Amino acid sequence: MEMGKTSLMMDIEKLFDKEYEGFCYQNCIREILNYYQCREYDFYINMSLSTKMILQEEDYSICYDKDAYGIITSELEKVQRKDDERDGEIVLADNLRRVAEGYPIITCVDGYYLKYFSYYKEKHCRHNLILTGKGTLDSITVLDWYTPHFYCGEIATDEYLMARESSNPDDGSIYSGSPIRNNWAIVERDSWNRHKEELIYENLSLSLVQYFPSDPNEKNILYGIRVYQRIREELKEIVHLDQKIRCRKLRFAHNELYQTVKRKHLFSYFLRLISERVNSDLVEKAIEYLRDLIADWERFMSVLLKCSFRGKETDIQKLEGMLALLIGKEEGLYDHVFYIRNNL
């Protein structure tokens, strides 16, 4: 790659696997690591099981453990990510300077302002793409190889700056409600040469610590299976509420749980990557177990969404029963992760 090149757009290989849906930031990192010629780029991505609930006075939010958003914990210092309070044009000029030095920059945008998005000017959406350089006239080039648009090309600079500085107001869609703040990230180029066995072990260990904690001490925070137990308790409580409130709470639960189900797809992809490199019955059994668990979760989420429009008492009782079965299967997942971690 030539230093000072106007655009890296055609140099970066376009990567996407369906299991990365919901993980645009991670997908950008893997594309950059592949561009840096890192052989085991996927195993550096934090694909561990992670679900975290933050309890508030009358509500809650569900997210991931703080280290589960990018690469594995031991390599976090190699990716610098920040909100940038400087003027957008100054940030862009600084980012483009780094691109010219051969460092693709991951930038956060609100898809509401980007014409190639299917919901342009309709829905707000926090999203990450790769800034690859300058375009023709007043434009920049990006690589956004992500479903459903799979875009590689130019964006008008003024539209890009609006997307970068957006407050991303909450409009009810899943990825709205979190301001963009000119957020960007840069990935270091060197020393991505660890053995895959180390990386696999760390991802599995992170899953055991984050998702199946034995004694969490943080106040007002729940992890993993305890999150689903708390949702089940809420289902028992909202049966006694007004129907409109039931509907609102069920829709809220659906939106909050959406990403935790997506995370299981990513972990399933991780297990399949292991099976391609290691011949192990333990891994194959875990893949089959998780496939069935994900199918059950997808059915639950579909019923939850439908019930959020009706809010009937019988709907909620059905959901509570489905979730009870899911919790039992989630508990069984621990053994599979533990045995793989200790026997590979």
TIDOFI-876895 format. One line per 10 residues: number of its first residue (from 1); their letters; for each residue x, y, z of C-alpha. Coordinates in nm, 2 decimals. Layout:
NUM = A = X:Y:Z  ...
% end
This chain:
1 = MEMGKTSLMM = 0.00:0.00:0.00  0.14:0.34:-0.10  0.17:0.61:0.17  -0.03:0.92:0.09  -0.28:0.73:-0.13  -0.60:0.93:-0.19  -0.83:0.63:-0.11  -0.79:0.28:0.03  -1.14:0.19:-0.09  -1.03:-0.07:-0.34
11 = DIEKLFDKEY = -0.75:-0.22:-0.13  -0.97:-0.35:0.16  -1.14:-0.69:0.10  -1.51:-0.68:0.14  -1.60:-0.92:0.43  -1.94:-1.01:0.57  -2.10:-1.32:0.72  -2.46:-1.31:0.82  -2.38:-1.39:1.19  -2.21:-1.05:1.20
21 = EGFCYQNCIR = -2.55:-0.88:1.16  -2.59:-0.65:1.46  -2.21:-0.62:1.49  -2.11:-0.36:1.23  -1.82:-0.23:1.45  -1.67:-0.58:1.49  -1.71:-0.64:1.11  -1.51:-0.32:1.04  -1.23:-0.44:1.27  -1.21:-0.78:1.10
31 = EILNYYQCRE = -1.19:-0.61:0.76  -0.91:-0.39:0.87  -0.72:-0.68:1.04  -0.75:-0.88:0.72  -0.62:-0.57:0.53  -0.32:-0.57:0.77  -0.27:-0.94:0.66  -0.36:-1.09:1.00  -0.43:-1.46:0.93  -0.66:-1.52:1.23
41 = YDFYINMSLS = -0.86:-1.19:1.22  -1.19:-1.35:1.32  -1.05:-1.50:1.64  -0.93:-1.16:1.76  -1.29:-1.04:1.76  -1.47:-1.07:2.09  -1.74:-1.32:2.00  -1.79:-1.43:2.36  -2.14:-1.48:2.51  -2.23:-1.16:2.69
51 = TKMILQEEDY = -2.56:-1.01:2.83  -2.57:-0.74:3.09  -2.88:-0.57:3.25  -2.85:-0.24:3.42  -3.14:-0.19:3.66  -3.29:0.15:3.71  -3.56:0.29:3.93  -3.85:0.17:3.72  -3.69:0.03:3.42  -3.37:-0.15:3.28
61 = SICYDKDAYG = -3.14:-0.16:2.98  -2.97:-0.46:2.83  -2.62:-0.44:2.68  -2.29:-0.63:2.68  -2.01:-0.65:2.92  -1.79:-0.33:2.88  -1.51:-0.53:2.70  -1.74:-0.72:2.46  -1.79:-0.46:2.19  -1.47:-0.50:1.99
71 = IITSELEKVQ = -1.17:-0.73:2.02  -1.07:-0.97:2.29  -0.98:-0.81:2.63  -0.61:-0.88:2.61  -0.57:-0.68:2.29  -0.79:-0.38:2.37  -0.51:-0.13:2.38  -0.44:-0.20:2.01  -0.77:-0.03:1.91  -0.82:0.33:2.01
81 = RKDDERDGEI = -1.18:0.45:2.01  -1.31:0.78:2.12  -1.59:1.04:2.10  -1.45:1.36:1.95  -1.59:1.69:2.06  -1.40:1.89:1.80  -1.57:2.05:1.50  -1.67:1.78:1.25  -1.46:1.92:0.96  -1.15:1.92:1.18
91 = VLADNLRRVA = -1.22:1.56:1.29  -1.26:1.46:0.92  -0.94:1.63:0.82  -0.75:1.45:1.10  -0.91:1.11:1.01  -0.82:1.16:0.64  -0.46:1.23:0.73  -0.44:0.90:0.91  -0.61:0.72:0.61  -0.34:0.87:0.38
101 = EGYPIITCVD = -0.08:0.72:0.61  -0.24:0.38:0.55  -0.47:0.35:0.85  -0.84:0.29:0.76  -1.06:0.47:1.02  -1.38:0.33:1.16  -1.63:0.61:1.19  -1.97:0.61:1.36  -2.27:0.76:1.17  -2.64:0.80:1.18
111 = GYYLKYFSYY = -2.78:0.61:0.87  -3.07:0.85:0.86  -2.85:1.09:0.66  -2.69:0.85:0.41  -2.87:0.80:0.08  -2.77:0.44:0.02  -2.95:0.33:0.34  -3.29:0.17:0.27  -3.44:0.39:0.55  -3.28:0.72:0.44
121 = KEKHCRHNLI = -3.46:1.01:0.61  -3.70:0.76:0.77  -3.53:0.60:1.06  -3.23:0.69:1.28  -2.97:0.43:1.33  -2.63:0.43:1.50  -2.39:0.25:1.26  -2.02:0.20:1.19  -1.84:0.20:0.86  -1.48:0.24:0.73
131 = LTGKGTLDSI = -1.36:0.58:0.61  -1.13:0.50:0.32  -1.02:0.84:0.18  -1.11:1.13:-0.04  -1.35:1.11:-0.33  -1.41:1.33:-0.63  -1.51:1.69:-0.58  -1.67:1.74:-0.24  -1.70:1.38:-0.12  -1.53:1.11:0.08
141 = TVLDWYTPHF = -1.51:0.74:0.01  -1.63:0.46:0.25  -1.65:0.09:0.27  -1.98:-0.02:0.44  -2.00:-0.39:0.35  -2.29:-0.47:0.57  -2.65:-0.59:0.52  -2.87:-0.49:0.35  -2.69:-0.22:0.15  -2.33:-0.36:0.10
151 = YCGEIATDEY = -2.20:-0.02:-0.01  -1.86:0.08:-0.14  -1.83:0.42:-0.29  -1.86:0.80:-0.23  -2.06:1.01:0.01  -2.11:1.38:-0.02  -1.90:1.54:0.25  -2.19:1.76:0.39  -2.42:1.45:0.43  -2.14:1.26:0.60
161 = LMARESSNPD = -2.08:1.54:0.84  -2.45:1.55:0.93  -2.44:1.18:0.99  -2.13:1.21:1.21  -2.27:1.49:1.43  -2.63:1.36:1.47  -2.79:1.33:1.81  -2.96:1.01:1.67  -3.29:1.08:1.85  -3.49:0.79:1.97
171 = DGSIYSGSPI = -3.76:0.71:1.72  -3.85:0.37:1.85  -3.61:0.18:1.62  -3.35:-0.05:1.78  -3.04:0.15:1.70  -3.17:0.50:1.77  -3.14:0.70:2.09  -2.77:0.72:2.13  -2.58:1.03:2.00  -2.30:0.98:1.75
181 = RNNWAIVERD = -2.05:1.24:1.89  -1.81:1.21:1.59  -1.70:0.87:1.73  -1.41:0.71:1.55  -1.16:0.43:1.60  -0.81:0.34:1.47  -0.66:-0.01:1.47  -0.29:-0.05:1.52  -0.11:-0.22:1.23  0.15:-0.45:1.39
191 = SWNRHKEELI = 0.18:-0.76:1.63  -0.14:-0.94:1.53  0.04:-1.28:1.54  -0.08:-1.48:1.83  -0.17:-1.85:1.80  -0.53:-1.93:1.74  -0.54:-2.16:2.04  -0.47:-1.87:2.28  -0.74:-1.66:2.11  -1.00:-1.94:2.13
201 = YENLSLSLVQ = -0.92:-2.00:2.49  -0.97:-1.64:2.58  -1.30:-1.61:2.40  -1.43:-1.91:2.58  -1.30:-1.79:2.92  -1.47:-1.46:2.87  -1.80:-1.63:2.80  -1.77:-1.83:3.13  -1.69:-1.52:3.33  -1.94:-1.28:3.17
211 = YFPSDPNEKN = -2.24:-1.51:3.10  -2.22:-1.75:3.39  -2.09:-1.54:3.68  -2.08:-1.73:4.01  -2.09:-1.43:4.24  -2.15:-1.09:4.08  -2.10:-0.81:4.33  -2.21:-0.51:4.13  -2.51:-0.33:4.26  -2.81:-0.30:4.02
221 = ILYGIRVYQR = -2.64:-0.51:3.75  -2.72:-0.86:3.64  -2.54:-1.08:3.40  -2.62:-1.37:3.16  -2.89:-1.61:3.27  -2.99:-1.38:3.56  -3.10:-1.12:3.31  -3.35:-1.37:3.17  -3.47:-1.47:3.51  -3.53:-1.10:3.58
231 = IREELKEIVH = -3.74:-1.07:3.26  -3.94:-1.37:3.36  -4.02:-1.20:3.70  -4.13:-0.89:3.52  -4.36:-1.10:3.29  -4.53:-1.23:3.61  -4.58:-0.87:3.73  -4.71:-0.70:3.42  -5.00:-0.94:3.40  -5.17:-0.72:3.66
241 = LDQKIRCRKL = -5.12:-0.40:3.47  -5.33:-0.21:3.22  -5.33:-0.36:2.87  -5.16:-0.06:2.71  -4.88:-0.07:2.96  -4.84:-0.44:2.90  -4.80:-0.37:2.53  -4.54:-0.10:2.59  -4.34:-0.31:2.83  -4.34:-0.61:2.60
251 = RFAHNELYQT = -4.22:-0.41:2.30  -3.95:-0.26:2.52  -3.84:-0.61:2.63  -3.83:-0.72:2.27  -3.61:-0.43:2.17  -3.38:-0.48:2.46  -3.34:-0.86:2.41  -3.28:-0.82:2.03  -2.91:-0.79:2.06  -2.86:-1.07:2.31
261 = VKRKHLFSYF = -3.01:-1.31:2.07  -2.79:-1.17:1.79  -2.49:-1.23:2.02  -2.57:-1.61:2.03  -2.56:-1.62:1.65  -2.21:-1.46:1.67  -2.10:-1.71:1.93  -2.23:-1.99:1.71  -2.02:-1.86:1.42  -1.72:-1.87:1.66
271 = LRLISERVNS = -1.78:-2.23:1.74  -1.81:-2.32:1.37  -1.47:-2.15:1.31  -1.32:-2.37:1.58  -1.48:-2.68:1.42  -1.31:-2.59:1.09  -0.97:-2.60:1.26  -1.01:-2.86:1.53  -1.16:-3.20:1.50  -1.37:-3.23:1.83
281 = DLVEKAIEYL = -1.69:-3.40:1.91  -1.73:-3.16:2.20  -1.74:-2.86:1.96  -1.99:-3.04:1.73  -2.22:-3.12:2.02  -2.20:-2.76:2.14  -2.29:-2.63:1.79  -2.59:-2.86:1.77  -2.71:-2.76:2.12  -2.67:-2.39:2.05
291 = RDLIADWERF = -2.84:-2.42:1.71  -3.15:-2.56:1.89  -3.13:-2.29:2.16  -3.11:-2.01:1.90  -3.41:-2.16:1.72  -3.61:-2.15:2.05  -3.50:-1.79:2.11  -3.61:-1.69:1.77  -3.95:-1.84:1.83  -3.98:-1.66:2.16
301 = MSVLLKCSFR = -3.88:-1.33:2.01  -4.14:-1.37:1.73  -4.42:-1.45:1.99  -4.30:-1.16:2.21  -4.33:-0.91:1.92  -4.67:-1.03:1.82  -4.79:-1.02:2.19  -4.66:-0.66:2.22  -4.95:-0.56:1.99  -5.21:-0.73:2.19
311 = GKETDIQKLE = -5.10:-0.75:2.56  -5.34:-1.02:2.65  -5.30:-1.20:2.99  -5.29:-1.54:2.81  -5.01:-1.40:2.58  -4.80:-1.31:2.88  -4.85:-1.64:3.05  -4.74:-1.82:2.73  -4.43:-1.60:2.71  -4.34:-1.67:3.08
321 = GMLALLIGKE = -4.36:-2.05:3.01  -4.15:-2.02:2.70  -3.89:-1.82:2.89  -3.88:-2.07:3.17  -3.78:-2.34:2.93  -3.52:-2.12:2.76  -3.36:-2.05:3.10  -3.32:-2.42:3.16  -3.15:-2.46:2.82  -2.93:-2.16:2.89
331 = EGLYDHVFYI = -2.81:-2.33:3.20  -2.72:-2.64:3.00  -2.51:-2.43:2.77  -2.25:-2.37:3.05  -2.13:-2.73:3.04  -2.06:-2.72:2.67  -1.86:-2.40:2.69  -1.67:-2.53:3.00  -1.58:-2.86:2.85  -1.46:-2.71:2.52
341 = RNNL = -1.25:-2.45:2.70  -1.08:-2.72:2.92  -1.03:-2.99:2.65  -0.92:-2.83:2.33
% end
